[in-house]
Amino acid sequence: MGRAFLRLLISKETELRRRYDIRWRLAGVATRRNGWVADPDGLNPIAILNGHFPPHPSHQAQDFREWLERCRADLLFEASSLNAQTGQPAIDHLRTALELGAHAITANKGPIVHAFRELIALAQEKKKQFLFESTVMDGVPIFSMFPLGLPVTDLRGFSGVLNSTTNVVLTEVEKGRSFDEAVRRAQTLGVAESDPTADLDGWDAAVKVAALAIVLMGVPVKLEQVQRTGIRELSEEKIRSVRGAGMRYKLVCRAERRGDGADCSVKPELLLASDPLANLEGTSSAIRFDLDVFGLSIVEHNPGIEATGYGMLADFVRAVQL
Ligand SMILES: NC(=O)c1ccc[n+]([C@@H]2O[C@H](COP(=O)([O-])OP(=O)(O)OC[C@H]3O[C@@H](n4cnc5c(N)ncnc54)[C@H](OP(=O)(O)O)[C@@H]3O)[C@@H](O)[C@H]2O)c1
């Protein structure tokens, strides 16, 4: 995901300069295995993409805060692996960036579920942006649409198919692949998390439901309050036989406002072919918002990993222009 974003940043460099007068320099890169590499004068992004990290010790910091201070970065892009239970270490990364006066952009849903209010408050205090568009439906402007694009509406609930891995797996099993082959296909496409358990058991989708309910409905949903069933309970035969009968299983996410709270769930549902959610193929995802004044559906057709990178790129433009 981080690499996809960097590729997009490089390919859009001229456009960013010409259309938005935005220039950027890669002041640091950090990964678990490559350590904390910093150079405020600018690292070579192509070399980094090719896996060449500067070996000189002067480029390496000992911990995250020291690294970010050495980078003297105006903006942090956080794309570490999802920890659904705690949101760490991403929360600490984002908090530190905001404390040091940098905008904080993340693709990681964990911090939204576990620390949204704290991070938004800190961003406001520091007059910086905390943005997270790519956490749900990649580059689709779900979060940016509210509240400006839909003022004075009341979001009563939403439903959708929001996990690409399970959609790819179900689609591939329908075509005759085994469950394991279908999971490998999702990994090849770059949509499966490093540990696909989070996708298959519905954790990724549950985190998305909680994130949407927290941010868009203002309900402080905890992850354990999302009723969650994954797709492992479905047998390959079951998935193929219902397809033969014109129906499809999809991992459906739902939230519905109930008083001050919300009923939230993730579970495989058997959908009729006439249901718009049934027609989603491969990595496609969709959401239907139930607003008090109308219903609104958005479909993202077969995104690749660059679509997630685009969410971060769009946040970048928003952060420096807001
Ligand atoms: N892939 C997608 O389609 C997609 C879509 C939307 C959102 N996201 C979110 O974007 C994030 C990244 O996704 P991904 O698919 O690229 O995940 P990934 O393959 O697991 O890569 C995560 C990256 O974070 C680094 N990392 C993990 N823990 C770290 C730590 N403690 N300190 C520093 N670096 C650490 C890893 O470093 P090493 O490689 O050195 O271990 C790796 O570079 C996740 O939160 C995911 O939920 C992904």
The ligand as an SDF file (V2000), in Angstrom:
LIG
                    3D

 48 52  0  0  0  0  0  0  0  0999 V2000
   -4.0430   -3.2550    0.8070 N   0  0  0  0  0  0  0  0  0  0  0  0
   -5.1940   -2.5950    0.6560 C   0  0  0  0  0  0  0  0  0  0  0  0
   -5.9250   -2.7480   -0.3370 O   0  0  0  0  0  0  0  0  0  0  0  0
   -5.6430   -1.5950    1.6860 C   0  0  0  0  0  0  0  0  0  0  0  0
   -6.7880   -0.8320    1.4530 C   0  0  0  0  0  0  0  0  0  0  0  0
   -7.1870    0.1200    2.3840 C   0  0  0  0  0  0  0  0  0  0  0  0
   -6.4750    0.2730    3.5490 C   0  0  0  0  0  0  0  0  0  0  0  0
   -5.3880   -0.5230    3.7930 N   0  0  0  0  0  0  0  0  0  0  0  0
   -4.6700   -0.3470    5.0400 C   0  0  0  0  0  0  0  0  0  0  0  0
   -3.3690    0.1700    4.7570 O   0  0  0  0  0  0  0  0  0  0  0  0
   -2.4470   -0.3590    5.7030 C   0  0  0  0  0  0  0  0  0  0  0  0
   -1.3080   -1.0270    4.9450 C   0  0  0  0  0  0  0  0  0  0  0  0
   -1.8210   -2.0630    4.1460 O   0  0  0  0  0  0  0  0  0  0  0  0
   -0.8390   -3.0880    3.4130 P   0  0  0  0  0  0  0  0  0  0  0  0
   -1.7210   -3.9870    2.6470 O   0  0  0  0  0  0  0  0  0  0  0  0
    0.2390   -2.3600    2.7170 O   0  0  0  0  0  0  0  0  0  0  0  0
   -0.2470   -3.8350    4.7140 O   0  0  0  0  0  0  0  0  0  0  0  0
    1.1000   -4.6760    4.8600 P   0  0  0  0  0  0  0  0  0  0  0  0
    1.3980   -5.3680    3.5880 O   0  0  0  0  0  0  0  0  0  0  0  0
    0.9320   -5.4260    6.1270 O   0  0  0  0  0  0  0  0  0  0  0  0
    2.2510   -3.5580    5.0410 O   0  0  0  0  0  0  0  0  0  0  0  0
    2.3340   -2.8250    6.2110 C   0  0  0  0  0  0  0  0  0  0  0  0
    3.5990   -1.9720    6.2220 C   0  0  0  0  0  0  0  0  0  0  0  0
    3.7060   -1.4210    7.5330 O   0  0  0  0  0  0  0  0  0  0  0  0
    5.0050   -1.7210    8.0430 C   0  0  0  0  0  0  0  0  0  0  0  0
    4.8660   -1.9020    9.4810 N   0  0  0  0  0  0  0  0  0  0  0  0
    4.0930   -2.7860   10.1350 C   0  0  0  0  0  0  0  0  0  0  0  0
    4.2290   -2.6260   11.4550 N   0  0  0  0  0  0  0  0  0  0  0  0
    5.1220   -1.6140   11.6300 C   0  0  0  0  0  0  0  0  0  0  0  0
    5.6790   -0.9830   12.7610 C   0  0  0  0  0  0  0  0  0  0  0  0
    5.3920   -1.3900   13.9750 N   0  0  0  0  0  0  0  0  0  0  0  0
    6.5380    0.0270   12.5530 N   0  0  0  0  0  0  0  0  0  0  0  0
    6.8580    0.4250   11.3070 C   0  0  0  0  0  0  0  0  0  0  0  0
    6.3640   -0.1330   10.2000 N   0  0  0  0  0  0  0  0  0  0  0  0
    5.5080   -1.1510   10.3600 C   0  0  0  0  0  0  0  0  0  0  0  0
    5.4440   -2.9800    7.3480 C   0  0  0  0  0  0  0  0  0  0  0  0
    6.8680   -3.0490    7.3610 O   0  0  0  0  0  0  0  0  0  0  0  0
    7.6660   -4.3530    6.8820 P   0  0  0  0  0  0  0  0  0  0  0  0
    7.2630   -4.6080    5.4650 O   0  0  0  0  0  0  0  0  0  0  0  0
    9.0930   -3.9590    7.0000 O   0  0  0  0  0  0  0  0  0  0  0  0
    7.2510   -5.4550    7.8110 O   0  0  0  0  0  0  0  0  0  0  0  0
    4.8810   -2.7330    5.9440 C   0  0  0  0  0  0  0  0  0  0  0  0
    5.7600   -1.9100    5.2090 O   0  0  0  0  0  0  0  0  0  0  0  0
   -3.2260   -1.3270    6.6070 C   0  0  0  0  0  0  0  0  0  0  0  0
   -3.5910   -0.6710    7.7910 O   0  0  0  0  0  0  0  0  0  0  0  0
   -4.4580   -1.6500    5.7980 C   0  0  0  0  0  0  0  0  0  0  0  0
   -5.5620   -1.9580    6.6190 O   0  0  0  0  0  0  0  0  0  0  0  0
   -4.9350   -1.4210    2.8760 C   0  0  0  0  0  0  0  0  0  0  0  0
  1  2  1  0
  2  3  2  0
  2  4  1  0
  4  5  1  0
  4 48  2  0
  5  6  2  0
  6  7  1  0
  7  8  2  0
  8  9  1  0
  8 48  1  0
  9 10  1  0
  9 46  1  0
 10 11  1  0
 11 12  1  0
 11 44  1  0
 12 13  1  0
 13 14  1  0
 14 15  2  0
 14 16  1  0
 14 17  1  0
 17 18  1  0
 18 19  2  0
 18 20  1  0
 18 21  1  0
 21 22  1  0
 22 23  1  0
 23 24  1  0
 23 42  1  0
 24 25  1  0
 25 26  1  0
 25 36  1  0
 26 27  1  0
 26 35  1  0
 27 28  2  0
 28 29  1  0
 29 30  1  0
 29 35  2  0
 30 31  1  0
 30 32  2  0
 32 33  1  0
 33 34  2  0
 34 35  1  0
 36 37  1  0
 36 42  1  0
 37 38  1  0
 38 39  2  0
 38 40  1  0
 38 41  1  0
 42 43  1  0
 44 45  1  0
 44 46  1  0
 46 47  1  0
M  CHG  2   8   1  16  -1
M  END
$$$$
